[in-house]
């Protein structure tokens, strides 16, 4: 008989990012604070389009500040619509992410948004 294995629970947060355009500049937006309390929390940022709109907004490599050792490598999906990273959530603190987006049909159109990740490994993150 095989020995049963234990698979740890992983927290998954899907964060919807909307993008609007104003005066030729892209303005991405999502929640401003992302609370994390579970170890190895997967953060998945996903660009969503409004019904009837057909843009090709994509993620570019994000910029980080704060305790960047909490994050693994970022992965951008082949479509550019999803940006995923694993947050170890082992230390309490704030990590600032600058999400950068661009329009693949007009690469000069760019924009950024700065949500923060609040790590609370004691379980008090909201």
Secondary structure by P-SEA (a helix, b strand, c coil): cccbbbbcbbbbbbbbbbbbbcccbbbbbcccbbbbcccbbbbbbbbbbcccccccccccbbbbccccccccbbbbcccccbbbbbbccccbbbbbbbbbbbccccccccbbbbbbbbbccccccc
